[in-house]
Amino acid sequence: MLQLTIRKANGYPTAPKSLQKQNELILVMKKLESDVNRITFNYEKKNNDLDDLKKSLLQKAFAGELTQTKVTA
C-alpha cells in the first residue's frame, strides 16, 4: 500500500488542475496500482512455488531419493 503523508505532500506543488487533467492522473494512478497488484501477485505465487519446491526437495532428500546410484552396463 502506498502512503502519502502530509510531510511528503508538502513538497509537491498543489496548483489546481483542470478536471480533465485530474481524470488523466487518476487513470495513470489506477494503471500503476494495477501493475503493482499484478507484480505483487506474481511475486507471492513464485515465492509459494519456491516454498513447495523446497519442501519437495527436503522430503526427497530425507527419503534418500537424491543420492547418485552407480549404473552398470
N, C-alpha and C positions, 0 to 999 in steps of 0.2 A: 504494500500500500504506500502510495506517495503522500507526503505531507508537505504543506506549505505553511510554515509558521509565520507569525507576524514579523518576527525579526528578519526572516528571509524575504517576505513580501515587501518590506520597506525599501529594499534595494531595487525593486522593479518600478519602471515608470507606470503611472496609473492614469494616464490621459484617457478620457472617454473614447471608446472606439465605436464605429458605426455598428448597427445591428448586423449588417451583412458580415463585417469583419469578425464580430463576436461569434457568429454562427460558423464561419470558416475555422476559427480557432477551436471551437467545440468539436468540429469534425476531426481536426488534426489530433486533438487530445483523445478522442474516442478511439481513433486508429492506433495511437500509441498504447492506450490501455489494452486494446485487443491484442496487440503484439506482445506486450508484457505478459498477459494472461496465457497466450499460446506458448511463449518461451518457458514460463513457469511450469505449465502443464507438462511440456516435453521434458524438462529437467527432472521433475518429480517422477515421471514414468521411467526415464532412463536410470534414475537412482534406485527405484524399486526393482527394475530388471537386474541391476548390478547386485543388489542385496540377494535376490533369488539365485543368481549365478554363484555367488559366494557360498550360500547355504548348500547348493547342489555340489559344488566342488569339495566343501568340507565333508559332506556326507560320503562322497565317493572316496575321499582320502582316508577317512576312518574305516571304511569298509574294505580298504586295500585295493581299490579298483584303479588307482593311479600309478601303480608300480609297473615298471617295464618287465616284460617277460621275454625270455630268450626264445627265438623261433629257430627251430632246426629244420633243415630241408632234407 
